[in-house]
């Protein structure tokens, strides 16, 4: 599975980063950076990141 970011929708709240720091981080400008786009066998952090995003900027495909 892949995690997909809708960049225009992202507001940089950082809740996803807290839920899945191994997959993503906010850069110095507050922009979300996906460190890993293809999610391995452990889907739980990716699902948590998608779930906590208050503007639904992340999805799993």
C-alpha positions as CSV (number, residue, x, y, z in Angstrom):
1,X,0.0,0.0,0.0
2,X,1.0,3.6,-0.5
3,X,0.3,6.7,1.6
4,X,-0.8,9.6,-0.5
5,X,-0.6,13.3,0.5
6,X,-3.0,15.9,-0.8
7,X,-0.5,18.7,-0.4
8,X,-2.9,21.7,-1.0
9,X,-5.2,20.3,1.7
10,X,-2.4,19.8,4.3
11,X,-2.3,22.6,6.9
12,X,0.7,21.3,8.8
13,X,-1.0,20.4,12.1
14,X,1.6,17.6,12.7
15,X,-0.8,15.1,14.2
16,X,0.2,12.6,11.5
17,X,3.8,13.0,12.3
18,X,3.1,12.2,16.0
19,X,1.1,9.1,14.9
20,X,3.7,7.8,12.4
21,X,7.1,9.5,12.8
22,X,8.8,6.7,11.0
23,X,6.8,7.5,7.9
24,X,6.7,11.3,7.8
25,X,7.9,14.6,9.3
26,X,7.3,18.3,9.1
27,X,10.2,20.3,7.6
28,X,11.5,23.6,8.8
29,X,8.7,25.5,6.9
30,X,6.0,23.3,8.4
31,X,5.4,21.3,5.2
32,X,4.8,17.6,5.5
33,X,7.4,15.3,4.0
34,X,6.7,11.7,3.4
35,X,9.9,9.8,4.3
36,X,8.3,6.5,3.1
37,X,5.5,6.4,0.6
38,X,5.2,2.6,0.3
39,X,4.0,1.2,3.5
40,X,5.3,-2.2,4.5
41,X,3.7,-5.0,6.5
42,X,3.0,-2.8,9.5
43,X,0.0,-0.7,8.4
44,X,-1.1,0.5,11.8
45,X,1.1,3.7,11.9
46,X,-0.1,4.7,8.4
47,X,-3.7,4.0,9.3
48,X,-3.3,6.1,12.5
49,X,-1.8,9.0,10.6
50,X,-4.7,9.0,8.1
51,X,-7.2,8.7,10.9
52,X,-5.9,11.7,12.9
53,X,-5.5,14.2,10.1
54,X,-8.1,16.9,10.8
55,X,-8.3,18.0,7.1
56,X,-8.2,14.5,5.5
57,X,-5.0,15.3,3.6
58,X,-3.7,11.7,3.8
59,X,-5.1,8.5,2.3
60,X,-4.0,4.9,1.8
61,X,-4.2,3.4,-1.7
